[in-house]
Amino acid sequence: MKFTETQLQAYAAPMSVTEDQKCQNAIVMVRDALKIFGYTDDYKPITRMFNGTSAYLLEMRNPATGRRIKMFVQGSYANNTCVRMESDVDIAIIQEDVFQTEYRPGITDEHYRFTVVPSPQKSFKDEIQECLLYTFRNDVERKNKSIKVHGNAYRKDADTVPCIRLRNYLNDYATNETNRIEGIVIRTDDNERIINYPEQHIENGVRKDNSTSCAYKRMVRIIKKMRHIMEGTGFNSAKKATSFTLESLLWNVTDTVYTEHSTVLWYTFNKVVNYLYYDLDNYGSYLEANGIKPLFTNESDKAVHKQFVSDLYSFYEYEV
């Protein structure tokens, strides 16, 4: 299918001011629900984690329980790589007063003199759900990883993700508790333990965009739009490919691919697609956009995205 430069410009455009405002509204609605249950923001304003993102951030605490939390917008909206088909705002709500750890083999909590606290009767996810239910009633839906608050004219659908702070000590050889990488741990309802690094993902996206003269995020928006178009025309690989993985694939593309004629979208996108197509055999070395976790941990997921890139290589044509 042929695409014009004008079409690509529309696909590459960032979200509107109205959509950005709805991201702020999503944080506000969670903040206000938590305040009813004793949390305070100490009159601190909601801020951006990084300029050029919608990763709105707020820290709160509960003086009665000692609970400290950090919440921020993550995902496509935070990274300013969303396209219109992506409607949910993802909000991480991190319990900061306790943490979980990752160590090298042979290392335990005792090496760092950490104290193991007993599991509470009510989980953090249950606590957050209770707060949201009180305010939003039937608009709240519990899911395996998150708690969804359905949107309205004022706010977008919001997936709140209650999680616990992770301290990754895998690369610490000095038993120094400050020598860590911080992430999050999500404990799903079916008892799966998922480790993510959303803050690093957001920061790395900003760096990549700056080092490519803002071409990186434009290309991410275009490839996500292409995925939706391909899915609508019957490509099974497009249906299975994920927004997160596509964003990470493009994060692994060398900066110089983006910087030559970076304002000419069809030219840059063609170079990005060609890079990914001719680098299929190296996907095993690719990292997630957080720069920490391998992008592909199983062969079936890798095969799906290899097939998508191959299909995109044949599907995309430009009309000068």
Salt bridges, closest charged atoms under 4 A:
ASP20 OD2 - ARG48 NH2 3.69
ASP32 OD1 - ARG31 NE 2.95
ASP41 OD2 - LYS35 NZ 3.38
ASP42 OD2 - ARG61 NE 2.83
GLU86 OE2 - LYS224 NZ 3.86
ASP88 OD2 - LYS148 NZ 2.52
GLU96 OE2 - ARG165 NH2 2.81
ASP97 OD2 - ARG67 NH1 3.16
ASP126 OD1 - ARG142 NH1 2.77
GLU127 OE1 - ARG67 NH2 2.88
GLU130 OE1 - LYS122 NZ 2.55
ASP139 OD2 - ARG155 NH2 3.31
GLU141 OE1 - HIS150 NE2 2.97
ASP159 OD1 - LYS148 NZ 3.57
GLU177 OE1 - ARG167 NH1 3.54
GLU182 OE1 - ARG165 NE 3.70
GLU182 OE2 - ARG180 NE 2.96
ASP189 OD1 - LYS125 NZ 3.17
ASP189 OD1 - ARG142 NH2 2.94
GLU199 OE2 - LYS70 NZ 2.82
GLU199 OE1 - ARG165 NH1 2.98
GLU203 OE2 - ARG207 NH2 2.93
GLU247 OE2 - HIS201 NE2 2.98
GLU247 OE1 - LYS224 NZ 3.33
ASP255 OD1 - LYS208 NZ 2.68
GLU260 OE2 - HIS261 NE2 3.93
GLU260 OE1 - LYS271 NZ 2.97
GLU288 OE2 - LYS293 NZ 3.95
GLU299 OE2 - LYS302 NZ 3.31
ASP301 OD1 - HIS305 ND1 3.38
